[in-house]
Structures are given as structure tokens and as C-alpha cells.
Amino acid sequence: MFAARLKQARELRGIASQRALGVLMGLDKKLASSRVNRYETEVSGIDLDGLGKLADVLGLPMAYLVAEDEVIADAILALSQMNRKERVRALRALIEAPPPSTQD
């Protein structure tokens, strides 16, 4: 999921190439393209520092990039766009909501 979400986020942010993203992360131009390519193809993992830089450059929460599925990723993204008061209200609504049916 991380690799696909990273590639989608890069493209949605209008960052045309893996090299451009790597350079924005502070990587050397000679290594930037191959390093980001390894992340996007899941050949190589990323450490927390690198994940933080990616998230900053993409303007996304780190948790969004590593969420276990699309529903959780979308929830993280929606929450990140709210102010604190709205996030607390949304959390309370989730906690108080009846449990989902097992048919999903």
C-alpha cells in the first residue's frame, strides 16, 4: 500500500518525477531518482526520517502514507485537514457510533 500511495500522492501533488521528489526531500540529484524509485516499487524500505521528509514534501501526514488500507488512509487525511475541535468531535462520533454490521 505504501508504494502505491506514495506514487499517487506524488502525482497528485504535481511532482512530475521521482527525481524531483527526491531532490525536494534533500537527496543528492544523482541518487534521488533511484532512491524514490526503490520506494515506489517496494524494492527498498524507508526509515522514519525519510518518511517524515516525504510526508513534509507531499504535505501529508506520515500516518497517511503507511495506513493499512484506503479507508484508514482517507480517515487520516480527512482528520488532518480539520482543526483540533473538529477532530475531537469526529473522534467522539466514531467512538459513540454503533458497531458496524458484520456483513461488510
C-alpha positions as CSV (number, residue, x, y, z in Angstrom):
1,M,0.0,0.0,0.0
2,F,2.8,2.4,0.8
3,A,4.3,2.3,-2.6
4,A,1.1,2.9,-4.5
5,R,0.0,5.6,-2.1
6,L,3.4,7.3,-2.4
7,K,3.2,7.3,-6.2
8,Q,-0.4,8.6,-6.2
9,A,0.5,11.3,-3.8
10,R,3.5,12.4,-5.8
11,E,1.4,12.6,-9.0
12,L,-1.5,14.4,-7.3
13,R,0.9,17.0,-5.9
14,G,2.2,17.7,-9.4
15,I,5.7,16.4,-8.7
16,A,6.5,15.2,-12.2
17,S,9.3,12.8,-11.5
18,Q,10.8,10.6,-8.9
19,R,14.0,12.6,-9.2
20,A,12.1,15.8,-8.4
21,L,10.6,14.3,-5.3
22,G,14.0,13.0,-4.1
23,V,15.6,16.4,-4.6
24,L,12.7,18.1,-2.7
25,M,13.4,15.6,0.1
26,G,17.0,16.8,0.1
27,L,18.6,13.9,-1.6
28,D,21.6,14.3,-3.9
29,K,20.5,14.7,-7.6
30,K,22.5,11.6,-8.6
31,L,20.7,9.4,-6.0
32,A,17.2,11.0,-5.9
33,S,15.6,9.2,-8.8
34,S,16.8,5.7,-7.9
35,R,16.0,6.1,-4.2
36,V,12.4,7.2,-4.8
37,N,12.0,4.5,-7.4
38,R,13.0,1.9,-4.8
39,Y,10.3,3.2,-2.5
40,E,7.7,3.3,-5.2
41,T,8.5,-0.2,-6.4
42,E,8.9,-1.6,-2.8
43,V,12.5,-2.7,-3.5
44,S,13.6,-0.8,-0.5
45,G,12.0,0.3,2.7
46,I,12.2,3.8,4.2
47,D,13.3,4.9,7.7
48,L,11.3,7.2,9.8
49,D,13.4,10.2,9.0
50,G,12.9,9.6,5.3
51,L,9.2,9.0,5.8
52,G,8.9,12.3,7.6
53,K,10.7,14.2,4.8
54,L,8.4,12.5,2.2
55,A,5.3,13.5,4.2
56,D,6.5,17.1,4.6
57,V,7.3,17.5,0.9
58,L,3.9,16.0,-0.1
59,G,2.0,17.9,2.6
60,L,0.6,14.8,4.1
61,P,0.6,13.2,7.5
62,M,3.1,10.3,7.8
63,A,0.3,8.0,9.0
64,Y,-1.5,8.5,5.7
65,L,1.4,7.1,3.8
66,V,1.6,3.9,5.9
67,A,-2.0,3.3,6.7
68,E,-3.0,-0.3,6.3
69,D,-5.9,0.3,3.9
70,E,-7.6,3.1,1.9
71,V,-10.4,3.7,4.4
72,I,-8.0,4.3,7.2
73,A,-5.8,6.5,4.9
74,D,-8.8,8.5,3.9
75,A,-9.8,9.0,7.5
76,I,-6.3,10.1,8.5
77,L,-6.3,12.6,5.6
78,A,-9.7,13.9,6.5
79,L,-8.8,14.3,10.1
80,S,-5.5,16.1,9.2
81,Q,-7.5,18.8,7.3
82,M,-9.7,19.6,10.4
83,N,-8.9,21.9,13.3
84,R,-8.5,20.4,16.7
85,K,-12.0,21.0,17.8
86,E,-13.4,19.3,14.6
87,R,-11.0,16.3,15.1
88,V,-12.2,15.8,18.7
89,R,-15.9,16.0,17.6
90,A,-15.2,13.5,14.8
91,L,-13.4,11.1,17.2
92,R,-16.3,11.3,19.6
93,A,-18.8,10.5,16.8
94,L,-16.7,7.4,15.9
95,I,-16.5,6.2,19.4
96,E,-20.2,6.7,20.0
97,A,-21.3,5.2,16.7
98,P,-22.9,1.7,16.8
99,P,-20.6,-1.1,15.7
100,P,-20.8,-1.8,12.0
101,S,-22.6,-4.9,10.9
102,T,-20.6,-8.0,10.1
103,Q,-21.9,-8.1,6.6
104,D,-19.3,-5.7,5.3
